[in-house]
Structure formats: C-alpha cells, structure tokens
Amino acid sequence: MAIILAGLFAAAGCSGNNPKGGPQGGPGARAVSVQVRTAKVQPVGEFTEYLATLISRDSAVLQPDVEGQITRIFVHSGQTVKAAEPILQINPVKQQATVHSQQANEQARRAAAQFAKQDLERKQQLFHEGIIARQDLDLAQTAYDAAQADVSALQAGVREQQAQLQYYTVRAPKAGIVGDIPVHVGDRVVAQTQLTTIVGSGPLEVYIYIPAEKASEAKPGMKVTIVADDNQPPVQSIITFISPHIDSQSQLLLMKAEVSNSIQRFRHDEEVHARVYWKQMNAPTIPVTAVIRLGSQAFAFVVELEGGKDVAHQRPIQLGQVMGNEYVVLDGIKAGDRVVVSGTQMLGDGVPVSATEAAGP
C-alpha cells in the first residue's frame, strides 16, 4: 500500500500547476495546433449605436380631393404601380349629373345666343334701311353680347365640373409600391382621409435621435454606419442635417443622413441601427474569438518566436467597441502581432504552438 501511495503522489507532482488545466510549456512539451491572425492597424472610430428609422424622400400620401363613398379599389397593398395608374374610385354619379346639367344649360344658352345673333343681323339690316332707330339696334347688340357672355360662362362652368369629375378616380402621383390601404369599399371619405401611400425607389433618410448631452459633439459630415438585420454589409453615410433645436419633451436632438436605396434593400419606416462616429483613430482589431475573459480583465494569446520555435503568451488587453465580429484593441496588441484566434482552450502561457494563418480579411 505504501508503494502505491508514493506512486500517486509522484504522479500528482508531475501534473503541473496550470490554472487553466491546459498543456504547460517546457523543452519536451508537444506543440498545440492553433490558427493566428496578424494584427493590422486600421482606421476605426469611437461611436455610439442608436435605434433609427428610415424615411423615404420619394413617397407620397394619397388623400382625396373630393368627398364621397368609395365604390372600387383597383390595387392591393404591396403592389407596384405606374404613374397615373388608378388606385381607387369615389362614387362619381352626383358629379356626373352636375356635369350633364351644366352641359344642358350650355346648350340652351347657345340656342339663345344663336337667336340673339339672328335678331341682331335683322336689326342691322332694318337700321341700314332706315326702318328702325339706332336705339333698337343697340338693344339687339346688347342682347347678343349678353347671350355670348352667358355661353362663355357656362362653357367655363362645364370645364370646371368636368375637371372636378376626374378627381373621383384617385391615381398614383408617381411610380412606386402601394402601402397599407386602411379604407374599404363603401367607406365615406373626406379631404382629410388618408387613402394609402405610394413609396418610390428614390433615396431614404435615416432619422437619428441623440441625447441632449451629445448635442455639442454633433457636426455635419460625421460618419454614420447603417446596420440592418438582414446580414448584409453595413451602409456608410454622413450626417447632412442637424436640427437647430432639441425636442422639449424628449430632450433628443434629430440628425439625418441620406441612404442610397438603388437595390431596394430598405423600406420606408424600417428600423435600423445607426452607428454615429464621434471621432476617428487608428487602432488594431482582433476577432471576438481571440478574446478570453477572466473576471473583468480581457486577455489574448500572442504567438512569439523563442529559440526558433513559436510559443504562445497570454497578454492582458484593453478593448474598445465591437465592429462587426471584431474588437477594437486600445492597448496590449500592436501591428504585426500574431494573435491566436482558434484553439485558445488548449493553451497556457508559454505553451509551444504550431501556428497557421487563419483565412479572412
């Protein structure tokens, strides 16, 4: 029994004192296979990320120019329409009757004007023959002029009522996509009723609201990165507008930046994340997979050449913000360092490694 216990204690003494339980360095230690990424200094920025809203600058809200009951809806939400394509119809029967009445009055006035013209021609002939006085001719001329004026006024009225009739068919003011249609056939609408929206394919503006304490740092031309939830690359832009006042209720300041939408990636009223960059600097970045945390301290393994062999050393690092899948490193890593990005769970400080460069940017 004594011999067995002695053997166990001897084995325990050879197990090392690696707090991570991983392999230890030494002359006979086996090299651990790891992947590394060479740190490169690149332009990065100090930014704050805000929830923002995209607003189309190429959209139109459709409201009727006349009152009445909807009798037909020609489109559906999400449909692509051309400019001047019918959207819906408001009952035009009453207006059609008004047009017909005006046209009938015009015809009657035309007949009266024709009679006045004939009477004037007769009076002119009689005046030249000396049969009637000048006063009779003047009365005939006045009657004819008045009849002509009545015809002209009624013609203008007919044109006006006909023009009004076209408003009973609501048409798309531009090509685009039809938004929500909150009205239904049978609904009565007035001039203030919102019928739908037409959103074109033009550029968008991102509306970013920042807290009042950041207002002094806001400047036109600041870099903005738009990050959506569609797993596509971020879109770069710059601040083009800063509100001259802070909202008294929310204590927020509105900033805007233009966002291209040529490939129809974004939609009107879509919520996105906007990173506002307050200042620019040069710093190395490392993948998030390279970072190890022990309590509140972050570490990374850096491969260094010692005695002709690659050895991993654990370094404390100070991290900045996350950019995609990488951390900005404020201290602890410099350009050219070979940072371990995979296999860190098998490492301890001073462990020999067999390093290969990881694929990626």
SENUMI-799777 format. One record per residue: x, y, z of N, C-alpha, C in turn. Coordinates in steps of 0.1 Angstrom, whole numbers, plus 2048, in hexadecimal, padded with zeros to 3 digits. Layout:
# SENUMI-799777
XYZXYZXYZ...
//
This chain:
# SENUMI-799777
8087F480080080080080980D80081380D80881C81880882281B7FB8268117F482C8127E68228197DD8158157DE80B81A7D58088297D780782D7E580583B7E88118447E381D83F7E58288467E08288497D282383F7CA8228417BB81884B7B880C84B7BF8028557BD8078637BF80E8657CB8138737CD81D8777C382586E7BE82F8717B48288767A781D86E7A481687279781088079980A8837A58048907A780E89B7A681A8997AA8258A37AA8298A679C82789C79382B89F7858208A577C8148A77828098AC77A80A8BA7778128C277E8148D077B80A8D878380B8E67818028EF7897FB8F97807F78F57747F08FE76A7E290176F7DF90D7737D29107787C690D76E7C990C7617BF9097577BE8FA7557C78F275A7C78E47587CC8E074A7D28E97427D78E77357E58E27357EB8E072A7F98DC7298028E672E80E8E37338188EC7388238EC72F82A8F772F8368F97278428F172D84C8EE7258578E772985F8E271E86B8DD7208738D871586D8CD70D8668C47148608B870E8518B970B84B8C570D83D8C670B8398C56FC82E8BF6F98298BE6EC8238CB6E78268CF6DB8208DB6D58118DA6D28098E46D67FB8E46D47F88EB6C77EF8E56BF7EC8EB6B27E28F66B57E59026B07DC90E6B17DC9156A47D191D6A37D19276987D393569D7DA93D6957DD94A6997D995468F7D79616937D496C68A7DE97768D7E597C6837EE9876857E79946877E999A6927E29A76957E79B268C7DD9B96877E09C567E7D99D16847E09DC6847DA9E96887D29EE67C7C69F26807BD9F86757B5A0367B7AFA0C6737A7A1767879BA1167F799A1568B78CA11692787A1E69977CA1D69F776A296A576FA266B276EA306BA766A2F6C6758A336C374FA296C5741A2B6C0737A276CB72BA2C6C9720A286D1715A236C770FA186CB705A126C36F7A166C86EEA1A6BE6E1A1F6C26D7A176B96CBA156BE6C0A106B66BAA1B6AE6BAA1A6A16B6A256986ABA2068E6A5A2968769AA2667E69DA2B67069BA2366669DA27658690A2D652691A3964D685A40647688A4363967EA3F630680A4162267EA5061E687A55616685A6261067EA6260367AA565FF673A545F2666A4D5F565EA525FF651A4C602647A5660263AA5260062FA5C600623A5660761DA5E60F611A5A616605A5E60D5FCA5460A5F0A576025E4A5B60A5DFA676085D2A6B60E5C9A706035BCA6E6045B3A725FA5B1A815F95AEA865ED5ABA945EA59CA975EB594A8C5EC586A8D5ED580A845F8574A865FC56EA7E606564A745FE562A69605559A5F5FF55CA51604555A475FE555A3960255EA325F8567A295FE570A215F5568A165EF568A155E2561A0B5DB56AA005D5577A035D45809F85CF58E9FB5D35969F15D65A49F25D85AB9E95CE5B49EF5C65BA9E85BB5C79E15BE5CD9E45CA5DA9DE5CD5DA9D75DB5E59D15DF5E69CB5EC5F49D05F25F59CF5FF6019D360660D9CB6016189D25FF6249CC5FA6259CB5EB61B9CF5E461B9CE5D56249D95CF62B9D65C56339E05BE62A9E75B36299F45B36219FB5AA629A055A2623A09596629A1358E623A2159162AA2B58D625A3958F617A3A58860DA4058E600A435895F7A365885FCA2B58E5F4A1F58E5E9A215985DCA1D5955D1A1E59F5D3A165AB5D0A1D5B75D2A175C45C4A135C95BBA1C5CA5ADA195CE5A4A245C8597A205C958DA295C3583A2D5CE57FA3A5CE574A3F5D6568A415CE55CA3E5D3550A3E5CB54EA4C5C454EA4B5B654EA585AF540A5C5AA536A545AE528A565A8523A645A9524A695B651FA775B8527A815B0534A805AF53CA895A7539A88598536A7B593533A79585526A8058251CA8058C50FA8658A511A9558951AA9B59151DAA9591523AAD58352CAA557E532AA8571527AA856651FA9E566514A9D55C50BAA955D508AAD5694FFAB956B505AC5565512AC7568519AD256351AAD255451CAC654E51DAC554050FAC8539504AC45404F7AC753B4F4AD653B4F8ADD5464F7AEB5474FFAF253C50BAED539513AF352F50CAF2521506AE651F4FFAE55124F4AEF5114EDAF151C4E2AFA51C4E7B095194F2B0C5204F7B1951E4FDB1B510502B1050A507B114FC4FBB144F34F0B0E4F64E4B104ED4DFB1F4EF4E0B234FB4DBB314FD4E5B3B4F74F2B384F74FCB404F14FAB404E24F7B354DC4F4B344CE4E8B3C4C94DEB3C4D24D2B444CF4D6B534D04DEB564DA4E2B644DC4EAB694D04F2B604CB4FBB644BF4F2B664B34E8B5D4B14DFB5F4A54D7B6C4A64D2B6F4B34CBB7B4B54D4B884B24E0B874B74E9B924B44ECB944A54EDB8949E4EFB8B4904E3B914894D7B8D48D4CBB934884CABA248B4CDBA64984CDBB449C4D7BBC4944E3BB64924EDBBD48A4E8BC147C4E1BB74764DCBB94684D1BC44684C8BC34734BDBCD4744C2BDB4774CDBDB47F4D3BE84824D9BEF4764E0BE646D4E6BEC4614DBBF04574CFBEA4584C4BEE44F4BCBFA4554C0BFE4614B9C0A4674ACC0646D4A9BFA47049CBF647549BBF74844A7BF448B4A7BF449A4B1BFF49E4AFC034AB4B8C0D4B14C5C064B54CFC0F4B84DCC0A4BD4DAC034CB4D1C084D24CFC024E04CBBF34DF4C3BF04D54BEBE24D34CABD94CF4D3BDE4C74DFBD74C34E8BD54CF4EABDF4D74F2BDE4E34EDBD34ED4E0BD34EE4DABC94F74DCBBB4F24DBBB94E54DEBAC4DF4EDBA84E14F5BB24DF504BAF4E1507BAB4F0501BB24F9503BAF5074FDBA150B4F2B9E5054ECB905084F5B855024FBB884F7504B7E4F1511B7D4F9516B884FD523B87506520B80513515B83519511B7C526510B6D523509B69518507B5B516515B5451351EB5B50C52BB5550A533B53517532B5E520538B5D52D533B51535525B4F53451FB4453C525B37537527B3552A52CB2952453BB27529543B31529551B3052D551B2C53C549B32544549B2F552545B2055553BB1C54D536B0E54F541B04549548B0853F552AFF53A55DAFE544561B0854B56BB08556566AFF561559B00564553AF856F553AE956C550AE655F551AD855B55FAD355C569ADB557577AD655857BAD4567576ADD56F57AADC57E574ACF584567ACC580560AC0586566AB458056AAB4573571AA956D57EAA6574586AB1576592AAF57D590AAA58B586AAE592583AA959F57FA9A59F579A96594575A88592581A7E59258DA8358D598A7A58C59EA7759A59BA7F5A45A0A7D5B2599A715B858EA6C5B3587A615B958EA545B6598A545AD5A1A495AB5AEA4D5B05B2A475BC5BFA4B5C25CAA435BB5D4A4A5B65DFA445AE5EDA455B65F6A3C5B2603A3D5B860BA495B3610A515BC617A5D5B7625A5A5B262AA4E5B4637A495B0637A3A5B0642A355A9644A265A9649A225B7645A175BC64AA125C9642A075CE643A045DB63C9F95E16319FE5EA6259F85E961A9FC5F161C9F85FF619A0160961A9FD61760D9F861C60B9F86295FF9F362F5F39FB62A5E89F46285DB9FB6245D19F962F5D0A046385C7A026435B9A046405B5A086345A7A0A6315A19FE6295949FD62858D9F26225829F761957E9EF6105739F26075679F5610560A0060D554A03616557A0E620564A10623568A1B62D566A28626561A3262F560A4062A56DA4762E573A4E62557FA5562757EA64625586A6B62C587A7A62B595A7E627597A8B6265A4A8F6215B0A8C62B5ACA8A6385B7A866425B9A776435B2A6F63C5B3A6163D5C0A5C6365C8A5463D5D4A4E6365D0A416305D2A416235CEA3561B5D9A2A61B5E5A2F6185F0A256175FDA2E615608A27613615A2E61061BA27604622A2F5FC62AA2A5F1638A2C5F4640A225F564FA235F8657A205EC65FA2A5E7667A285DB674A225DF67DA215D568AA1A5D7695A245D9692A305DD69DA3A5DF6A4A385EC6ADA415EF6B5A405FB6ACA426086B2A3D6136ACA3E6206B4A476296AEA4C6346B5A5363E6B3A4B64B6BEA4A6526BEA4365F6BCA4E66A6B2A4C6726AFA5667D6B6A5068A6BFA5768F6C7A5369B6C4A5D6A66C0A596B26BDA616BD6C8A5F6C86D0A696CB6DBA676D56D7A6F6E16DCA6B6ED6D9A736F96DFA816F96D9A897016DDA987016EBA997056F1A9170E6FEA92713709A90708704A8A6FD70DA876F270CA926E7703A9C6E9700AA66DF70DAAE6DB715AB16E5721AB96E272BAB26D972AAA56D9734A9D6D172FA9B6C2722A9E6C071CA9B6B3720AA56A9725AA069D72AAA9693726AA3685722AAC67C720AA766E72DAA066972BA96661736A8F65B73BA83663736A8166F73AA76677736A6967173FA5F67273CA5266C731A4B673729A4466C71EA3C67171EA2E66A71DA2367171BA1666B70EA1066E707A0C6646F9A076656FA9F76656F59F16706F69E36726E89DE6736E49D56696D69CF6696D79C166E6CB9BB6706CB9AD6756CA9A366A6CF9A665E6CE99D6526DB99664F6E59976586F29916576FA99564B6F79A16456FE9A663A7089B16407129B463771C9BE63C7169CB64071C9D264A7179DF64E7189EA6437109F46437109FF63A716A0B64071FA11639726A1D63E71FA2A63971EA34642719A4163E71FA4C64771AA5864671FA6364E713A6B653714A7265E709A7A663708A8765A6FCA896556F9A9464C6F0A9F6536EAA9B65D6E1AA56646E1AA36736E2AAE67A6E1AAE6896D6AB868D6CCAB46946C1ABD6986C7AC96A06C2AD569D6C7AE06A56C1AE16B36B8AD86B76B3AD86C56B1ACA6CA6B1AC96D76AFABC6DE6A0ABB6E169AAAF6DF68CAAD6E268AAAF6F1681AB86F467EABB702679AB070B671AA770466BA9C70C675A9070E67CA8C703685A80704693A84708697A917066A5A957086AEA8D6FE6A9A8B6F26B1A856E86B4A8E6DC6BFA8C6D66C3A956CA6C2A8C6BE6BBA916B36BAA8A6A76C5A8C69E6CBA816986D5A8268D6D0A7A6826D4A7D6766D0A7666A6DDA736616DCA6765A6E6A646506DFA5D6456E4A606396DEA5A62D6E3A4B62B6DAA426276DDA346256D9A306176E2A2B60F6DEA276016D6A1A6026CCA195F96C3A0D5F96C1A085EB6CCA095E36CBA065D56C79F75D36CB9EE5DC6C89E05DA6BB9DC5E36B49E65E76A89E35EF6AA9DA5FB6B69DC6026B99D460E6B09D861A6AE9E561B6A79EB6276999EF6236909F062E6839F462C680A01634676A08630671A1463766CA10645670A1764F66CA1565D673A0966367EA0465D6859F966268E9FD66E68F9F66786989F96836A69F26816B09FA6836BE9F56816C79F968D6D39F568D6DD9F96976E6A036906E8A0F6966F1A196906FCA1B69A708A19695714A1C69D71AA2A699719A336A371EA406A172CA416A6736A4569D744A456A1747A536A574BA546B274FA616B875DA656B4766A5C6B3774A5F6AF77AA536A9784A566A178CA4B69A79AA496A079EA3D69F7ACA3A6A47B1A2D69D7BEA2A69F7C4A1E6997C6A156A57C2A086A37C39FE6AE7C29F06A77C99E66AE7C79D96A97BA9D36AD7B59C96A57A99C26A87AC9B36A87A59AC6B17A799D6B27999966B279898A6AD78B9836AD7869816BC7799816BE77497E6CB7789706D077B9676C777F95A6CB78D9596D27949646D07A29656D67A29696E479696E6E97969756F679296B70179996B70C79696371879496C72378A96972B78797273778896A74479097074D79196A75A78D97676478097476877B97F77077898B76777D99776B77B9A37647869A575A79199D75A79C99F75279C99774579F99D73A79F99672D7AE99272A7B09877247BD98271F7BC97D7117C897C70B7C99756FE7D796E6FE7D89646F67E595D6F47EB9626E87F89656E980096A6DE80C9606DC80E95C6D08199536CD82695A6CA8309566D283D95D6D08489526CD8529566C685D94C6C386794C6CE86A9406D487493F6DF87C9336DC8899356DA89292A6D888F9226CB88A9296C18879236B487991C6B487291D6BF8649176C085A9216C384D91E6BF8429276C283C9246D083B92E6D883692C6E682A9366E88209316EE81493A6F18169406FF81494E6FF81495570C80795C70E80295C71A7F596271D7F89717217F097A71A7F298871D7E598E7227E599772C7D999F72F7D79A97257CB9AC7217C89B67167BD9BF71B7BC9CA7157B19D47187A99D570B79C9D270C7939D270078B9DE6FF7899E26F27809ED6EF7739E76EB76D9ED6E175F9E86DD7609DD6D37559D66D07549CB6C77509D16B97589CC6AF7559D06A17529C369A7469C06987429B36917469A869A7509A069675499469E7629966A37669A36A57739A66AA7739B16B577C9B06BE77E9BA6C87899C46C47879D06C77919DA6C679A9D96D37A79D76D17B09D66DC7B79E36DF7B59E86EB7BA9F56EF7C89F46F57CC9E86FA7D99E67007DC9D77027E89D37007EC9C57027F09BE6F57EB9C26EA7EE9BC6DD7F39C86D47FD9C46CC8039CE6C38039C86B58059D06AB8059CB69D8109C169B80D9B66948179AB6928169A069C80F9A26A780E9976B180598C6AA80A97F6AD8029746A87F996F6B47EC9726B27E296F6BD7DB9626BA7DB95A6C47D494D6C37C594F6C27BF94A6B87B094B6B67A893E6B87AF9336B87A89266BB7B291D6C27AC9146CA7B590B6D27B99116DF7B491C6E47B89226F07B591A6FD7AB9116FC7A79097077B18FF70B7BB8FC7027C68F27057D38F97097D290670B7DF90E70D7E191271B7ED91371F7F291A72B7FD92372780192B73080C93472D81992D72C82092F72082D92971E82B91B71682091771281E90B70B82390C6FD82B9026F882F9026EA8239006E18239066D68189056CC81D9026BE8148FD6B68168FB6A880B9046A281091069D80691B69980591B6897F891C6857F591E6777EC92B6767EE93266B7E693F66A7D793B6667CE94166E7C093F66C7BB94765F7B29416587AC94764D7A39536517A295D64979A96864D7A197564979998064B79F98E6487AB991650
//
